[in-house]
Amino acid sequence: MEARIATVSQEIEQLKQEVARVEDFKNKAQVLEKKIGVIKDLQARRVGPAKMLDDLAAIINDQRKIWLSKVTEGGGKLVLEGGAMEHENISDFQLALERRSKFFSNVILGLVRTVERGGATPISSGS
């Protein structure tokens, strides 16, 4: 009887160790799942801005008579500063942002002024 009790006690100890290993495995699996979630979130955030900038570059490339001199972001707003050869180029750019891009909405034209540079008179815009 004592031998059976010793054997059962030994089996219980082994099962306790296995339970501890399973619990440790579960904890490590949860940590890994959280890390995978964070990595996926970071990848999604990295791709979004890249696609937006690619879209912006395509629109600028199509316009050809405009350029950007400054891009700033804050509070969920993107502020573009640059210039154009003519007023029409600025309005074409603004319309292209609103109509062709899924990344830009509520495009607001800021201050526009004429600046002479090197014999040419480009138009400069502040947004």
N, C-alpha and C positions, 0 to 999 in steps of 0.2 A: 504494500500500500504506500509506504514511504517512497519507494522507487517511482511509483506512478505519479505521486504528488511532485516529486523532484522533476520528473519528465514534463509534466504539465506546466510547472512553474517556469522551466526552461523555455518551453514553447511560448508561454505568455511573454516572457522577456524578449524573445525573438520577434514576436508579433508587434510588441511595443516599439522596437527598433524600426521595423518595417513601416509602421504607422508614422513614426517620426520622419522617416525618409520620404514617404508619400506627401506628408504635410510640407516638408521642405521643398519638394518638387513643385507642389501647387503654388507655393509662395513665389518661387523663382519663375514659374510660368506666368503668374499675374504681373510680375515686374517686367518680364519680357513683352507681354501684351501691351502694357502701358508705353514702353519704349517704342514699340512698333507704331502705336497710335501717334506718338509725338513725331516720329520720323515722317509718317504719312502727312501729318499736318504741316510740317516744315517744307516738305516737297511741294505740297499744294500751294503754299504761300510763295515759294520761290518761283514757280512756274507762272503764276498769275501776273506779277509785274513784268516778267520777261515778255509775255504775250502782249501785254498792253503797250510796252515800249516798241515791240516789233510792229504793232498796228500803227502806232504814231509815226514810226520811221517810214512805213509804206505810204502813209498819207502825205508826209512831207516830201518824199521822193516823187510822188505824183504831181505835187504842186510846183516844184522846181524853182519858183521865184520867191520862196519864203525861206527863212532860216530861224533857228532857235539860238538864243544866246544864254538863256538861263532857264532851268527847270527846278522848281521847288515843290515840296509836298508837305502838307500839314493839315491836320483835322479832317482827313478824308477828301481834301481838295488838292488838285494839281494845278499849279500856276506856271504857265508857259510865257516866257518873254522872248521876243525876237524881232525880226523885221521882215519886210517884203518890198518888192520893187514898186508895187502899186496898191492902192486901196482895195481894188477888186481881188487881188491875191489874198488879202487878209480875210475878206468875206468868203471867198472860195474855200479857204482853209477852215474857217469856222463851220461852214456848212458841211464840209467833208467830215469833220470831227463828229458833228451831230448825226449825220445820216449814214455814214459808212462804218462807224466804229461802235461796237457793243460795249466798249470800255468807258466812253465819254458821254455824259449827259449834262444837261443844264449848262451848256457852254456859254459863258458870259464874256463879251468883249470889253476890255478895259480901256484905258487911255491910249489913244492913237495920236501920234504927232509926226510931222515931217522933219527929217533930219538930212542935211546935205553931207555926203561923204565922197571925197575924191572926185568931184565933178558930177557925180550922180546924186540923185535925190531919192534915196529909199525911204519908205514909210516904216516907222518903228512902232511896234505895239507892245503894250505892257501886260497882256494876258492871253 
